[in-house]
Amino acid sequence: MSLADVTAKLKAREVSATELAETALQAAEASQPALNAFCAFDRDLTMTMAKASDAKLAKGEGGLLEGAPLAIKDLFAVKGVETTASSNILKGFKPRYESTVTEKMWAEGGVFLAKTAMDEFAMGSSNKTACTGHVVSPWRAEGSNKGLTPGGSSGGSAAAVSADLCFGATGTDTGGSIRQPAAFTGTVGAKGTYGRCSRWGAVAFASSLDHPGPIAKTVKDSAILMQAMAGHDPKESTSLPLDVPDFVAACGRSVKGLKIGVAKEYRVDGMPEEIDALWQQGIDWLKAAGCEIVDVTLPHTKYALPTYYIINPAEASSNLARYDGMRFGQRVEGADLTDTYEKTRGQGFGAEVQRRILMGTYVLSAGYYDAYYLKALKVRRRILEDFENAFEKVDAILTPSTPSAAFALDAQFTDPIQMYLNDVFTVTANIAGIPAMSVPAGLDASGLPLGLQVITKALDEETMFAVGAALEDSAGFTAKPNKWW
């Protein structure tokens, strides 16, 4: 069932929240040996929240998410539950506070199911860098038993939603870490305008790029989740002091008369024909729904990846400086203070995190700051201006979500840049801080999901949800992974 379906059944008292929570816990725990999507459970917390939901529902009360078991990416602090960002350096850390996003979800009646594994500190596109081991996609290519990536960094959340182990999950999107795993797993992934959902209580990666958001089974479900997650947070300096629009109502809005932009810059060399064909199919669907297709140009798109991979590690190196073994997380004792720092960070951080810290420290260092970081900030402004110019002509932009379907877990990449190219269609929306979502729209020749991406101007999530729902209706995507786990 979808989140909308199950909350309706809960309110009708056709099922109890405690029954649902127990069933979800059993299914999640049983899936672990095969999928490894979860990294922390707290059965007592889950059942306490479920009982509280039943009490409210018995009185005819309840919020948007009342009684629904939801999974939480291990980047968000849940009070009293181990929060590690899938890194050894934070093992054993149990926050004494709740992230704003989860606090808002619990206020709407959501029930904590479990923490989901992720790429360490959200750095990755495959979910292979988690300290708890690989997350495995519930999907399989036709005729193959080879394990596939669920994408990253929110791969645990995407795998859990796709495998019907929960009714929705939180993710964070720094360069595509919600939308890419959603596209790989046949789920819906969305992020709002920068500042729409608070980052307070979420482990920081690249602060000016991080966007919390939902992964869900349907566009309407994603709207329900974002409705619950969003809102001004006085504790977070970049949180937008604005009322939250009715995202759920927007899903039923007509798209007739909207202008949809198509940018030639997203036709990259070597893109599989089936990705291009799906993009054209999406254009045809929106035409049939009454939209006008308009060619737009985003000339600085070709600089997006190098810009992202300067700003991203620069901010990461600064944010991760706090993990020194002194105040929280693991400590490896050394001969003196400097040796303790070095051993703690050397053993606590994985290879990809160390790589990005070193890259970031380099581009921020004396003699290179102007050449790299300052130049990247200038290009970032040009990328935003490209979108601003495009949105003077169109209401939304349609692109593919990813350059391919999910790849094998054992796929070999000759260098990290090959992995970084997974973000080629998604990073621009983070650089510009504008809303974007991935909607499952078809299958490739091997029966694996492919997604289409909708991008809209800042603060116009309503149009994003309206266009996403129109694509969902036209695509009629109902494929599910064959249960092998």
Buried (B, 14 or more C-beta within 10 A) or exposed (E): BBBBBBBEBBBEEEBBBBEBBBEBBEBBBEBBEBBBBBBBBBEEBBBBBBBBBBEBBEEEEBBBBBBBBBBBBBBBBBBBBBBBBBBBBBEEBBBEEBBBBBBBBBEBBBBBBBBBBBBBBBBBBBBBBBBBEBBBBBBBBEEEEEBBBBBBBBBBBBBBBBBBBBBBBBBBBBBBBBBBBBBBBBBBBBBBBBBBBBBBBBBBBBBBBBBBBBBBBBBBBBBBBBBBBBBBBEEBEBBBEEEBBEBBEBBEBEBEEBBBBBBEBBEBEEBBEBBBEBBEBBBEBBEEBEBEBBEBEBBBBEBBBBBBBBBBBBBBBBBBEEBBBEEBBBBBEBEEEEEBBBBBBEEBBBEBBBBBBEBBBBBBEEEBEEEBBEBBBEBBEEBBBBBEEBBEEBBBBBBBBBBBBBBBBEBEEEEBEEBBBBBBBBBBBBBBBBBBBBBBBBBBEBBBBBBBBBBBBBBBBBBBBBBBBBBBBBBEBEBBBEEEB
